[in-house]
Amino acid sequence: MNLKKIHNVYFVGIGGIGMSAIARYFVSNGKNVAGYDKTSTQITQGLEGLGAQIHFEDALKNVPISFLEKENTLVVYTPAIPKDNTELNYFLDNNFTVLKRSEILGKITENTFCLAVAGTHGKTTTSAILGHIMAEVNATSFLGGIAENYNSNLILGEDKVSVVEADEFDRSFLKLSPNIACVTSMDADHLDIYGNADALNESFLDFSNKVSNTLVVAKGLFLKGLTYAIEEDADYKAYNLKIENGKYTFDVKTPSSEIKNIEFLLPGRHNVMNAMAALALADIYGISLEKIKESLATFKGVKRRFSYKIRTENFVLIDDYAHHPTEINAVEASVREMYPDKEILVVFQPHLYSRTRDFIDSFADSLSKFEEVLLLDIYPAREQPITGVHSEWLLSKIDNKKKKITKKNNLVKDIKKSSANVVVMLGAGDIGVMINEVTEELLKTVIYEV
């Protein structure tokens, strides 16, 4: 398939964070772009502002007629789309060229020098840091989150070098052709796809075998490659880690050099690890350590990754995408590090019935670390309910006297009732939309005013 000869690109699920980055890329390259998604969001509105035609009802009548020309149209879909989607089934039944998101990302980047970031946690932040560094050489970066520096999930450059998130969901990363790659973590996840942790590990091994040049791995993983770590021996080692004036400073030793006094704004040791992974990949590519140091000092973060929504002396509200026990633990540790003497309330929306079932005890242990817990109903995403799996079950396992189920329409009231002056809202569902309303309502209250 020659992408240069394709005129129309139609996206089924265009509002997804990964899908919309590819849609932006095609718009920027002069293609006609249209698509369907369930609801209008800031992401879809941004695409519409660029000229994409988007509708929100799954019906063939809504597809622009020019996109029904088989020879000129490429159809891209996300695996999150239900199997009974009318539009997708029409394109499949009528032999259009139909590719998964991961397949088209592989096609776009296969003739570039590709730097890929894999791992069950840390992909988005690491790839955003790396994309920020690699902007030095006009790389094009496809991100799974909105980079604050660019207010976009696409850092558009030239077509010689690419940065991509290598997503393990649905074994998507096996469609890529990475030259340099890293693996940040390999905790069990997506067991609805893989069945067990061994199958997930096998998939990461398959990915590592696709890397043509150099693989970098967090120290402790079983994969063979250069290692990175904090305060322990590794090929890339961060040491003298300190917090000064609300930011990290640290030194780094590489296999062949050393650099001092790197500054990094993002809180949490896990984010220092993310920075180390990005540093290693950029160093291997050939970016100078001084340029990497400059980029790390100016990186502002990714939306919904420890994003401050309210930050005053009296009250702090933090928004984060964390939806796996390991991620919740990382957020909790980061909040403790920044606010060691404060009472912390967590608002958590579980994501997927299967993930809640598979990690129920680990979720309970993670949430029990907070002083107070508000639990929303499970966000189903692509799943149907599973008998016996609900937020009440998770609540019963949390070892905390100050815990309760809350509803969306009562959430602000329940937060206001709390004595905690640090609130963390976590989850991968529509809690990411709710956070904006919660922020607005809390800012109306005098005690929380900036």
C-alpha positions as CSV (number, residue, x, y, z in Angstrom):
1,M,0.0,0.0,0.0
2,N,1.4,3.4,-1.0
3,L,0.2,6.0,1.5
4,K,1.1,8.8,-0.9
5,K,-1.6,7.6,-3.3
6,I,-4.4,7.5,-0.7
7,H,-6.6,10.6,-0.8
8,N,-9.1,9.8,2.0
9,V,-8.5,8.4,5.5
10,Y,-11.6,7.4,7.5
11,F,-11.2,6.7,11.3
12,V,-13.6,4.5,13.2
13,G,-13.0,5.7,16.7
14,I,-11.3,8.9,15.7
15,G,-11.4,10.5,19.2
16,G,-9.1,7.9,20.8
17,I,-5.8,9.4,22.0
18,G,-3.7,7.2,19.7
19,M,-6.1,7.4,16.8
20,S,-6.3,11.2,16.9
21,A,-2.5,11.6,16.7
22,I,-2.6,9.6,13.4
23,A,-5.6,11.6,12.2
24,R,-3.6,14.8,12.9
25,Y,-0.7,13.4,11.0
26,F,-2.8,12.7,7.9
27,V,-4.5,16.1,8.0
28,S,-1.0,17.7,8.2
29,N,0.0,15.7,5.2
30,G,-2.9,17.1,3.1
31,K,-5.2,14.0,3.2
32,N,-9.0,14.3,3.5
33,V,-9.8,13.0,7.0
34,A,-13.2,12.0,8.4
35,G,-14.4,9.7,11.1
36,Y,-16.8,8.5,13.8
37,D,-16.7,8.5,17.6
38,K,-19.3,8.1,20.3
39,T,-19.1,11.6,21.8
40,S,-17.7,15.0,21.0
41,T,-14.6,15.9,23.1
42,Q,-11.8,18.5,23.1
43,I,-9.8,16.0,21.0
44,T,-12.5,15.7,18.3
45,Q,-13.2,19.4,18.4
46,G,-9.5,20.1,17.8
47,L,-9.5,17.8,14.8
48,E,-12.7,19.5,13.4
49,G,-10.9,22.8,13.8
50,L,-8.2,21.4,11.5
51,G,-10.7,20.4,8.9
52,A,-11.6,16.8,9.8
53,Q,-15.3,15.8,9.3
54,I,-16.5,14.0,12.4
55,H,-19.9,12.6,13.4
56,F,-21.2,10.9,16.6
57,E,-23.9,8.5,15.4
58,D,-22.9,5.1,14.0
59,A,-24.8,5.2,10.7
60,L,-23.6,4.9,7.2
61,K,-25.6,7.9,6.1
62,N,-23.2,10.1,8.1
63,V,-20.1,9.0,6.2
64,P,-19.2,11.7,3.6
65,I,-19.9,10.2,0.2
66,S,-16.4,10.7,-1.1
67,F,-15.2,8.3,1.6
68,L,-17.3,5.6,0.2
69,E,-15.1,5.4,-2.9
70,K,-13.1,2.2,-2.2
71,E,-10.1,2.9,-4.4
72,N,-9.3,6.3,-2.8
73,T,-10.1,5.5,0.9
74,L,-8.1,3.9,3.7
75,V,-10.1,2.9,6.8
76,V,-8.4,2.9,10.2
77,Y,-10.0,1.5,13.3
78,T,-9.2,0.9,17.0
79,P,-9.7,-2.5,18.6
80,A,-11.8,-0.7,21.3
81,I,-14.6,-0.3,18.7
82,P,-17.5,-2.8,19.3
83,K,-17.7,-5.7,16.9
84,D,-21.2,-4.8,15.9
85,N,-20.2,-1.3,14.7
86,T,-22.3,-0.6,11.5
87,E,-19.7,1.5,9.7
88,L,-16.7,-0.7,10.4
89,N,-18.7,-3.8,9.2
90,Y,-19.7,-2.0,6.0
91,F,-16.1,-1.3,5.2
92,L,-15.0,-4.8,6.0
93,D,-17.9,-6.4,4.0
94,N,-17.2,-4.3,1.0
95,N,-13.5,-5.0,0.8
96,F,-12.1,-1.6,1.6
97,T,-8.5,-1.4,2.8
98,V,-9.1,-1.6,6.5
99,L,-6.2,-1.4,9.0
100,K,-5.9,-1.4,12.8
101,R,-4.4,1.7,14.4
102,S,-1.2,-0.3,15.1
103,E,-0.9,-1.5,11.5
104,I,-1.1,2.0,10.0
105,L,1.4,3.3,12.6
106,G,3.7,0.6,11.5
107,K,3.2,1.6,7.8
108,I,3.8,5.2,8.5
109,T,7.1,4.6,10.5
110,E,8.5,1.5,8.7
111,N,10.7,3.7,6.4
112,T,11.8,6.0,9.2
113,F,14.5,5.6,11.8
114,C,12.1,4.5,14.6
115,L,12.6,5.0,18.3
116,A,9.9,3.0,20.2
117,V,8.8,3.1,23.8
118,A,7.3,-0.1,25.2
119,G,6.2,-1.1,28.7
120,T,3.0,-1.6,30.7
121,H,3.6,1.7,32.6
122,G,5.4,4.9,31.6
123,K,5.0,4.7,27.9
124,T,3.2,8.0,27.4
125,T,5.4,10.1,29.6
126,T,8.6,8.5,28.3
127,S,7.7,8.9,24.7
128,A,6.6,12.5,25.3
129,I,10.0,13.3,26.9
130,L,11.8,11.5,24.1
131,G,9.7,13.3,21.5
132,H,10.6,16.6,23.1
133,I,14.3,15.7,23.0
134,M,14.1,14.4,19.5
135,A,12.5,17.6,18.2
136,E,16.1,18.6,18.0
137,V,16.4,16.5,14.8
138,N,12.8,17.2,13.6
139,A,11.5,13.8,14.5
140,T,7.7,13.2,14.2
141,S,6.4,11.8,17.5
142,F,3.1,9.9,17.9
143,L,2.0,10.1,21.6
144,G,-0.6,8.5,23.8
145,G,-1.3,11.7,25.7
146,I,-1.3,15.5,25.3
147,A,2.2,16.8,25.7
148,E,2.0,20.1,27.7
149,N,4.8,21.7,25.7
150,Y,3.0,21.2,22.4
151,N,-0.7,20.9,23.6
152,S,-0.9,18.0,21.2
153,N,-0.4,14.2,21.0
154,L,1.5,14.7,17.7
155,I,4.9,16.5,17.5
156,L,5.1,17.0,13.8
157,G,8.5,17.0,12.2
158,E,10.0,15.4,9.1
159,D,9.6,11.8,7.9
160,K,13.1,10.6,8.5
161,V,12.9,9.9,12.3
162,S,9.9,8.8,14.3
163,V,9.1,8.3,18.0
164,V,6.2,6.0,18.8
165,E,4.5,4.4,21.8
166,A,4.8,0.6,21.3
167,D,1.5,-0.5,22.9
168,E,1.3,-4.1,24.2
169,F,-2.5,-4.1,24.1
170,D,-3.7,-6.6,21.5
171,R,0.0,-7.2,20.7
172,S,-0.1,-4.0,18.7
173,F,3.7,-3.3,19.1
174,L,4.5,-6.3,17.0
175,K,3.4,-4.3,13.9
176,L,6.3,-1.8,14.4
177,S,9.8,-1.9,13.0
178,P,11.9,-0.2,15.8
179,N,15.5,0.6,15.3
180,I,16.1,1.7,19.0
181,A,13.6,0.8,21.7
182,C,13.1,0.7,25.4
183,V,11.0,-1.4,27.8
184,T,10.0,0.5,30.9
185,S,8.1,-2.3,32.8
186,M,6.4,-5.6,32.3
187,D,3.8,-5.9,35.0
188,A,0.8,-8.2,34.3
189,D,-2.0,-6.3,32.5
190,H,-4.4,-6.8,29.7
191,L,-5.1,-10.3,30.9
192,D,-8.4,-10.2,29.1
193,I,-6.2,-10.3,25.9
194,Y,-3.3,-12.4,27.0
195,G,-4.8,-14.8,29.5
196,N,-1.8,-14.9,31.8
197,A,1.5,-13.1,32.6
198,D,3.6,-15.6,30.8
199,A,1.9,-14.9,27.5
200,L,2.4,-11.1,28.1
201,N,6.1,-11.7,28.8
202,E,6.4,-13.8,25.6
203,S,4.9,-10.9,23.6
204,F,7.5,-8.5,25.1
205,L,10.3,-11.0,24.1
206,D,8.9,-11.1,20.5
207,F,8.9,-7.2,20.5
208,S,12.5,-7.2,21.7
209,N,13.5,-9.4,18.8
210,K,12.1,-6.9,16.4
211,V,14.5,-4.2,17.5
212,S,17.2,-3.9,14.8
213,N,19.7,-1.8,16.6
214,T,19.7,-1.4,20.4
215,L,17.3,-2.3,23.2
216,V,17.3,-0.5,26.5
217,V,15.4,-2.0,29.6
218,A,14.7,-1.0,33.1
219,K,17.1,-2.9,35.4
220,G,15.5,-6.0,36.7
221,L,13.6,-7.1,33.6
222,F,14.6,-10.4,32.0
223,L,15.0,-9.0,28.6
224,K,18.6,-8.6,27.3
225,G,19.7,-5.0,26.6
226,L,21.4,-2.0,28.0
227,T,20.0,-1.2,31.5
228,Y,19.0,2.0,33.3
229,A,18.4,2.6,37.0
230,I,18.4,5.1,39.8
231,E,21.2,4.8,42.5
232,E,22.3,1.3,41.4
233,D,24.7,-0.1,38.9
234,A,23.4,0.0,35.3
235,D,24.6,1.1,31.9
236,Y,22.7,4.3,32.4
237,K,22.7,5.3,36.1
238,A,21.1,8.3,37.8
239,Y,22.7,9.3,41.1
240,N,22.9,12.1,43.6
241,L,19.1,12.4,43.2
242,K,17.8,15.4,45.2
243,I,14.6,17.6,45.4
244,E,15.5,21.3,45.3
245,N,12.9,24.1,44.9
246,G,10.2,21.7,43.9
247,K,12.2,19.9,41.1
248,Y,14.6,17.0,40.9
249,T,18.3,17.4,40.3
250,F,20.5,14.4,39.5
251,D,23.7,13.3,37.7
252,V,23.9,10.6,35.1
253,K,26.6,8.2,34.1
254,T,26.3,6.6,30.6
255,P,28.4,3.8,29.1
256,S,30.9,6.3,27.8
257,S,30.3,9.6,29.5
258,E,28.9,11.5,32.5
259,I,26.7,14.7,32.9
260,K,26.0,16.6,36.1
261,N,23.1,18.7,37.5
262,I,20.3,17.6,35.3
263,E,17.1,19.4,36.3
264,F,13.6,17.8,35.9
265,L,10.3,19.2,36.9
266,L,8.0,16.1,37.1
267,P,7.5,14.6,40.5
268,G,8.0,11.0,41.4
269,R,11.0,8.6,41.1
270,H,9.1,6.7,38.4
271,N,9.2,9.9,36.3
272,V,13.0,10.1,36.8
273,M,13.1,6.5,35.5
274,N,11.0,7.6,32.5
275,A,13.5,10.5,31.9
276,M,16.4,8.0,32.1
277,A,14.8,5.8,29.5
278,A,14.3,8.8,27.1
279,L,17.9,10.0,27.8
280,A,19.3,6.6,27.0
281,L,17.4,6.3,23.7
282,A,18.4,9.8,22.6
283,D,22.0,9.3,23.6
284,I,22.2,6.0,21.6
285,Y,20.7,7.9,18.6
286,G,23.4,10.5,18.9
287,I,21.8,13.6,20.6
288,S,24.5,15.3,22.8
289,L,24.1,15.0,26.5
290,E,24.1,18.8,26.8
291,K,21.1,19.0,24.4
292,I,19.3,16.2,26.3
293,K,19.9,18.1,29.6
294,E,18.4,21.3,28.1
295,S,15.4,19.4,26.9
296,L,14.8,17.6,30.3
297,A,14.9,21.0,32.1
298,T,12.1,22.4,29.8
299,F,9.8,19.4,29.7
300,K,6.4,20.4,31.2
301,G,4.8,17.0,31.4
302,V,1.7,15.2,29.9
303,K,-1.9,16.1,30.6
304,R,-3.5,13.6,33.1
305,R,-0.1,12.5,34.3
306,F,0.2,14.0,37.8
307,S,-1.4,17.2,36.4
308,Y,-2.1,19.9,39.0
309,K,-5.6,21.3,38.5
310,I,-5.5,23.4,41.8
311,R,-2.3,24.2,43.6
312,T,-2.6,26.6,46.5
313,E,-1.2,26.7,50.1
314,N,-4.6,25.5,51.4
315,F,-5.6,22.9,48.8
316,V,-4.2,20.7,46.0
317,L,-6.1,18.8,43.3
318,I,-4.2,16.4,41.1
319,D,-5.4,14.5,38.0
320,D,-3.8,11.3,36.9
321,Y,-4.5,8.5,34.4
322,A,-3.4,5.8,36.8
323,H,-5.6,2.7,36.3
324,H,-3.4,-0.2,37.4
325,P,-2.2,-0.9,41.0
326,T,1.4,-0.3,40.1
327,E,0.5,3.1,38.7
328,I,-1.6,4.0,41.8
329,N,1.4,3.1,44.0
330,A,3.6,5.3,41.9
331,V,1.2,8.2,42.3
332,E,0.8,7.7,46.0
333,A,4.6,7.6,46.5
334,S,4.9,10.8,44.5
335,V,2.2,12.7,46.4
336,R,3.8,11.5,49.7
337,E,7.2,12.8,48.5
338,M,5.8,16.2,47.6
339,Y,3.4,16.5,50.6
340,P,4.8,14.4,53.4
341,D,2.6,15.8,56.2
342,K,-0.7,16.2,54.4
343,E,-3.8,14.1,54.5
344,I,-4.6,12.7,51.1
345,L,-8.0,11.7,49.6
346,V,-8.1,9.5,46.5
347,V,-11.0,9.4,44.1
348,F,-10.7,6.3,42.0
349,Q,-12.8,5.1,39.0
350,P,-11.9,1.5,38.2
351,H,-11.4,0.8,34.5
352,L,-12.7,-2.4,33.0
353,Y,-14.5,-5.2,34.9
354,S,-11.8,-7.7,33.9
355,R,-8.9,-5.6,35.2
356,T,-10.8,-5.0,38.5
357,R,-11.4,-8.8,38.8
358,D,-7.9,-9.8,37.9
359,F,-6.2,-7.3,40.3
360,I,-8.8,-6.9,43.0
361,D,-6.5,-7.5,46.0
362,S,-3.7,-5.4,44.5
363,F,-6.1,-2.5,43.9
364,A,-7.3,-2.8,47.5
365,D,-3.8,-2.7,48.9
366,S,-2.9,0.3,46.7
367,L,-6.0,2.3,47.7
368,S,-5.6,1.5,51.4
369,K,-2.5,3.6,51.5
370,F,-4.5,6.8,51.2
371,E,-6.1,8.4,54.3
372,E,-9.5,8.5,52.6
373,V,-11.1,6.8,49.6
374,L,-14.0,7.7,47.3
375,L,-14.8,5.0,44.8
376,L,-16.8,5.6,41.6
377,D,-18.6,2.8,39.6
378,I,-16.5,0.8,37.2
379,Y,-16.0,2.3,33.8
380,P,-16.8,-0.5,31.4
381,A,-15.1,0.9,28.2
382,R,-15.3,-2.0,25.7
383,E,-16.6,-4.6,28.2
384,Q,-20.0,-6.0,29.3
385,P,-20.5,-6.4,33.1
386,I,-19.1,-9.5,34.8
387,T,-21.3,-11.0,37.5
388,G,-20.1,-10.2,41.0
389,V,-17.5,-7.6,39.8
390,H,-18.4,-4.1,41.0
391,S,-17.1,-1.2,43.1
392,E,-18.8,-2.4,46.2
393,W,-16.7,-5.6,46.1
394,L,-13.5,-3.6,45.8
395,L,-14.6,-1.2,48.6
396,S,-15.2,-4.2,50.9
397,K,-11.5,-5.2,50.5
398,I,-10.0,-1.7,51.1
399,D,-8.5,-1.5,54.6
400,N,-9.6,2.0,55.5
401,K,-12.2,3.4,57.8
402,K,-12.7,6.5,55.7
403,K,-14.0,4.9,52.5
404,K,-17.3,5.1,50.6
405,I,-18.9,4.7,47.2
406,T,-19.7,8.0,45.5
407,K,-21.7,8.9,42.4
408,K,-20.8,11.4,39.8
409,N,-23.5,13.8,40.8
410,N,-22.4,13.7,44.5
411,L,-18.6,13.8,43.9
412,V,-18.0,17.5,44.6
413,K,-20.1,17.4,47.8
414,D,-18.2,14.3,49.0
415,I,-14.8,16.0,48.3
416,K,-15.9,19.1,50.2
417,K,-17.0,17.0,53.2
418,S,-13.5,15.6,53.5
419,S,-10.8,17.0,55.8
420,A,-8.1,16.2,53.3
421,N,-6.4,19.1,51.7
422,V,-4.7,17.0,48.9
423,V,-7.1,15.3,46.5
424,V,-6.0,12.9,43.8
425,M,-8.4,11.8,41.1
426,L,-7.3,8.6,39.3
427,G,-8.6,6.5,36.4
428,A,-8.6,6.0,32.7
429,G,-12.4,6.4,32.1
430,D,-14.6,9.5,31.9
431,I,-13.1,10.7,35.2
432,G,-10.7,12.5,32.9
433,V,-13.7,14.6,31.7
434,M,-15.2,14.9,35.2
435,I,-12.1,16.5,36.5
436,N,-12.8,19.7,34.7
437,E,-16.2,20.1,36.3
438,V,-14.9,19.2,39.7
439,T,-12.1,21.8,39.3
440,E,-14.6,24.5,38.4
441,E,-16.9,23.7,41.3
442,L,-14.1,23.6,43.9
443,L,-12.7,26.9,42.7
444,K,-16.0,28.5,43.4
445,T,-15.6,27.7,47.1
446,V,-13.8,30.4,49.0
447,I,-11.6,28.0,51.0
448,Y,-10.1,26.7,47.7
449,E,-9.6,30.0,46.0
450,V,-6.2,30.6,44.3
